[in-house]
Amino acid sequence: MLKWGLAATLVIATLAGQTSPERQEPSDAVDAYVARQMSRYRIPGMAVAVVVDGENVKLQGYGKSSVSLDVPVHENTVFQLFSVSKMWAAIVAMKLADKGVIELDAPVAETVDGLPYEWRAITLRDLLSHTSGIAEWRSHPNAAQLSDAQKKALTAEQTVRMAAELPVHAPPGARWAYHRTGYNFVTWVLETAAGKRYAELVKNEVFDPLEMRATRFGDMLHIVPGRAAVNYYWDQGVLKHWLYEFGEAGYSASALNSSISDIAKFLVAVQGDRLLSAERWDQILSPTRLSDGSTYRYGLGWTVGEHAGRKVVGHEGGGATWIAHFPEERVSVAVLTNLNALRADHIQYDIADLYLK
């Protein structure tokens, strides 16, 4: 356990419910730091969670969830997660693999029919790690002819079959390239293997067991309980709504909404190894090894990097949300904001530094 956490535990055990200076100090520092960053970047609303040794040590909302209605952010305010959504796709895939429903290293052509010959070696692991080599479906010439409504109506299978008509960029496992169509493919494969919709799979395998009641799929067109407003962005000094629309095809890539309270429940479960075995976590959180022997700082649905000499995993979403988990130190930080394209990745690490001692 970290030094400040040990001291806090001893004081709490001795003084029956009094808050120790050692435990309170990082929390106060987070409040002051967040206030500075919200002013610096003109962030309307933010929520922060910090989990240490399987315990919530910080759970706080700041600013406004809805600027128009003057609604404050609290721990149950729901935010759009954008690409952070990918983290759960890998977990669901591992759970289905444990049940024998799917195999990560078997060709996905064994699960879905009618794939091109050039795709015969692609595996679910390739799709989750962004190394499948297939093209994005939106680069198909026919995609430009579709209206926004038609694009949103496409199924995951339909988008992948459009990509199948395009040349591959590289053999599977040869090159890393961030890929939305690959996650549409993940959706199609998991749904076909399990015989259930992807949203139902994630709900059954993760959200319900962890009692993540506020976490659900949907873009700005959907009614999402607890989400007082969608995201914002600054346009030449004017704050405007960021309108992000997509169809169900992209659910595994970027469609989740959640509260900081639910994310904290998830991080507590991650630190307690409640979701997956250590072996499965090692597969998710290990850098991807390419066919030339090199590695890339991405695992399966989770980024894999380093901060201050420590391994850190997690994901970023829309330049607005971040999850950073330090597995060896058992420190996790989640930062949710409603300002799109903020790109202030340092916020998660600066907060983590207050607890990494």
PyMOL commands that set and color helices and strands:
alter all, ss='L'
color gray80, all
select helices_A, chain A and resi 3-15+21-41+82-98+108-110+117-119+124-128+137-139+141-145+148-153+156-163+180-194+198-207+248-254+260-271+278-284+346-353
alter helices_A, ss='H'
color red, helices_A
select strands_A, chain A and resi 45-52+55-66+71-72+78-80+216-217+232-235+238-241+256-259+288-289+295-296+303-307+310-317+321-326+331-337
alter strands_A, ss='S'
color yellow, strands_A
deselect
rebuild
show_as cartoon
